[in-house]
Amino acid sequence: QVQVEESGGGLVQAGGSLRLSCRASGMIGMYKSMGWYRQAPGSERELVARITYNGGTDYGDSVAGRFSISSDNAKNTVYLQMNSLKPEDTDVYYCGVQRIYNLELSWFWGQGTQVTVSS
């Protein structure tokens, strides 16, 4: 079974930085994308940042210019460097892996890591 494990969340002051890590284990093949999403209570899931196996990136409008995603395919790991954090960035951040395996597209999700930004 594919497992997705996040780490790096925590409490930080506004303007500070955090670095999130997401490691996928198991049969993921060549993934279509790995990325970070957040979903506050009562809100829909929104894209934070994602990266393809070949290194293409995409960012949500609210974080563009502040966050940077990178990957280490040898470790099946992606990193999210979050700079200039704002209180509105407070949320549970979920790592999502979109896998292409046996000609099927599947999603795998971590349990989330809390990011809290204080003013």
PyMOL commands that set and color helices and strands:
alter all, ss='L'
color gray80, all
select helices_A, chain A and resi 73-75+87-89
alter helices_A, ss='H'
color red, helices_A
select strands_A, chain A and resi 3-7+10-13+18-25+30-38+46-51+57-59+67-72+77-82+91-101+104-109+113-118
alter strands_A, ss='S'
color yellow, strands_A
deselect
rebuild
show_as cartoon
